[in-house]
C-alpha cells in the first residue's frame, strides 16, 4: 500500500503544492481547481487527499463520492511547477504501450 495523506489543505497555489515536501512524488486529488488562463496548468486548488499509490487514492475518492476531483502527479519539490500529469493522459499512454 502507498503512503497516504488524508487531509483537506487550505487553498494552495500550484507552485506551493510543487514546493511542498508533503506532496512531492505523490498523486494528489484537487477540488475547486482554478486554471491558468488559457492553459491546462492549475493556478490554485484545494488539496483534498494525496497518496504514493494512484489506485489507493482513486479508491478513496470513489468511496467519498468525490469523483469530480482532478488527480495530478507532483513530480518534485524544486519550486518549478511540475509538468501536469492528468489521469486520462496517463491511461492513453498506458493503453498504447
C-alpha positions in Angstrom: 0.0 0.0 0.0 1.1 3.6 -0.6 1.8 6.3 1.8 -1.4 8.2 2.1 -2.1 11.7 3.4 -5.8 12.2 4.4 -6.3 15.9 4.6 -8.1 18.9 3.5 -5.5 21.5 2.9 -6.3 25.2 2.6 -6.4 26.6 -0.8 -2.8 26.4 -2.3 -1.2 27.7 -5.4 0.2 25.1 -7.8 3.7 26.5 -7.2 3.3 26.0 -3.4 2.0 22.5 -3.9 5.0 21.7 -6.1 7.4 23.1 -3.5 5.8 21.1 -0.6 7.8 18.1 0.5 4.5 16.7 1.7 3.3 16.3 -1.9 6.5 15.8 -3.9 6.4 12.5 -5.7 2.8 11.8 -4.8 -0.6 11.7 -6.6 -2.9 14.5 -5.3 -6.6 15.0 -5.5 -7.6 18.6 -6.1 -11.0 20.2 -5.9 -12.2 23.7 -6.9 -9.3 24.0 -9.3 -8.7 27.4 -10.9 -6.6 27.0 -14.0 -4.1 29.5 -15.5 -6.0 31.5 -18.1 -5.7 29.9 -21.5 -3.9 26.8 -20.2 -4.2 23.5 -18.5 -1.8 24.3 -15.7 -3.6 24.7 -12.3 -3.2 28.1 -10.7 -4.6 27.1 -7.4 -6.8 24.5 -5.8 -8.0 22.8 -2.6 -5.9 19.7 -1.9 -8.3 17.0 -0.8 -6.1 14.0 -0.4 -2.7 12.6 -1.5 -1.0 9.2 -1.8 2.0 7.5 -3.3 -0.3 4.9 -4.8 -2.7 6.1 -7.5 -5.1 3.1 -7.1 -5.5 3.7 -3.4 -6.1 7.4 -3.9 -8.7 6.8 -6.6 -10.5 4.2 -4.4 -10.7 6.7 -1.5 -12.1 9.3 -3.9 -14.7 6.9 -5.2 -15.7 5.9 -1.6 -16.0 9.5 -0.6 -18.1 10.2 -3.7 -15.5 12.8 -4.8 -15.5 11.7 -8.4 -15.1 15.3 -9.8 -11.7 15.9 -8.3 -8.7 16.4 -10.6 -6.0 13.8 -9.9 -2.5 15.1 -10.7 1.1 13.9 -10.0 3.5 16.3 -8.3 6.9 15.5 -9.8 9.3 17.3 -7.5 9.8 20.0 -4.9 12.2 22.2 -6.7 9.8 25.1 -6.8 9.5 24.9 -10.5 5.9 24.0 -11.4 5.8 20.3 -12.3 4.5 19.1 -15.6 0.8 18.3 -15.2 0.1 14.6 -15.4 -3.7 14.0 -15.7 -5.2 10.6 -15.4 -6.8 10.4 -19.0 -3.3 11.2 -20.5 -1.7 8.5 -18.4 -4.4 6.0 -19.3 -4.0 6.7 -23.0 -0.2 6.4 -22.7 -0.5 3.0 -20.9 -3.1 1.7 -23.4 -0.8 2.4 -26.4 2.3 0.7 -25.0 
